Amino acid sequence: MSSSAGQNPYTIRPSADSAEQPAGLREIEAELAKRWPENKLEPSLDRINALMDILGQPQRVYPAIHITGTNGKTSTARMVEQLLSAFELRTGRYTSPHVESVTERISLDGQPISVEKFVETYQDIEPYVRMVDAAQPVALSFFEVLTGMAYAAFADAPVDVAVVEVGMGGSWDATNVIDGAVAVVTPISLDHTDRLGNTTGAIAVEKAGVIKPGALAVISQQPLDAAQAILEHSVKVGATVAREGLEFGVLSREIAVGGQLLTLRGLGGAEYSDIFIPLHGEHQAHNASVALAAVEAFFGVGAAREEPLDADKVRQAFAGVSSPGRLEVVRRSPTIVLDAAHNPAGAQVTASAISESFGFSRLIGVIAASGDKDVTGLLEAFEPVLAEVVVTENSTHRAMSVDLLARQAVEVFGEERVTVEPRLDDAIEAAVTLAEDGEDLGGAGVLITGSVITVGEARLLLGRK
């Protein structure tokens, strides 16, 4: 285990200082930061329901596609949004966490709302937030206020349909005051076990809460106990279920330059061929099939509507999909890839996709993780594809200390394969140096991963827009 102290000519932009942000946004972020953080959860919808009541139930004025799961939620949400937009619907999308700016969480027509609109929306609902705070035993949390802002912004736009990603879980998640005509459950694995349960079946019980009476539930491939829990809940509430691999799925996939080429089977049995998605990894192919089924369900394909969706519009939509921080290439020579994998299941699919799509001869990892995650499991998933690892910290209060992360990394990689750099910018430079020191620079790469926060800060450091 070593600590790098050398200089490297590789240019890394300094992290954006908060002083560069508009004053109104800085003030709002400071106010929101005083509230419960989104990783602190009380199993109650009382506060968010009270806020929705006083705002006039804005979440009731548009239909919604509600997305839960452990991994793949954000990528799936972005695909759903692209598909809906291709059919000329005005969309609102609410996702979390953000990669760089909090404004990313609330999007209209595929773009994050402007700083001005974010500030205006907060100022509009803030008096009502204070009223709810005063009436409840516990004040609204950071995530609850943002959820209220999103639902209000969508009603004000107005949008034709909202695409809503849960923050954590399902039943008690603040987003669950919305009734999604279509509910989506992406792959479930172990994460947030202290809050959601220590088996995938127990976690699925909580996540299935987004499936409402009469809804159509689009279910990705799941562990057996999770699938059983979701089906039991769906039967209980009278929801219709569409399962990946049975009612819809991926028929074929081929690696292509810059992504992959797919043939998907939709809900009505129709095949959508020659679909290019500019994203890497088999998991993104499955996300695409789930997104397509969700949009088909929204339009009634396979039920009220017999004909499939316009295949050309489907191809157009998928070709324009992006998912920042998900196997995203941000630099070349050496290639630097960002991926927000933060749990063992996510790390496993990322490691598999790296091996399949990039063919690095030597890959250096930069890892900064949160202290409440299964970091040993994450490191073990990455170990087969990383020649060496540089451990570091991101700026969040949830970050695992670099010393503790280093001890866990040494147990997995061995001391000679671990470098310690407390600062993320120094860690990136150290990783680039290690990659450049190899004999085959053309086949060398750097993977920055471990947390959405880590990826967001790396994007800023590397000047990615």
Secondary structure, 3 states (H helix, E strand, C coil): CECCCCCCCCCCCCCCCHHHCCHHHHHHHHHHHCCCCCCCCCCCCHHHHHHHHHHCCHHHCCCEEEEECCCCHHHHHHHHHHHHHHCCCCEEEECCCCCCCHHHHEEECCEECCHHHHHHHHHHHHHHHHHHHHHCCCCCCHHHHHHHHHHHHHHHCCCCEEEEECCCCCCCCHHHHCCCCEEEECCCCCCCHHHHCCCHHHHHHHHHHHCCCCCEEEECCCCHHHHHHHHHHHHHHCCEEEEECCCEEEEEEEEECCEEEEEEECCCCCEEEEEEECCCCHHHHHHHHHHHHHHHHHHCECCCECCCCCHHHHHHHHHCCCCCCCCEEEECCCEEEECCCCCHHHHHHHHHHHHHHCCCCEEEEEECCECCCCHHHHHHHHHHHCCEEEECCCCCCCECCHHHHHHHHHHHHCHHHEEECCCHHHHHHHHHHHHHCCCCHHHEEEEEECCHHHHHHHHHHCCCC
